[in-house]
């Protein structure tokens, strides 16, 4: 598998863990003590880092740092929107579209020749 594909796959998986670590406690542990929510989030974040660090190391062999960062942001939004809508039951908003379009602009300027 090409390094860019490996990096993207690992970053997508990493972002799933990151998104759950950052936001799932708002739904699932709403009534729990904050220290419990922090502990569960840290546990999930461990798996995020176990995927994210190798993803960035692999990606950095073929991408510039700014390209790697923009790729990460695009993946973050691509993971967050379905999470927000499907898991957190948030309404679909045009703001998701506008944010995506802004990121497409960032991708264009970061990856152009």
Secondary structure, DSSP 8 states (H G I E B T S, - for coil): --HHHHHHHHHHHHHHHHHIIIIIHHHHSTTS-HHHHHHHHHHHHHHHHHHHHHHHHHHTTTS-HHHHHHHHHHHHHHHHHHIIIIIS-----HHHHHHHHHHHHHHHHHH--
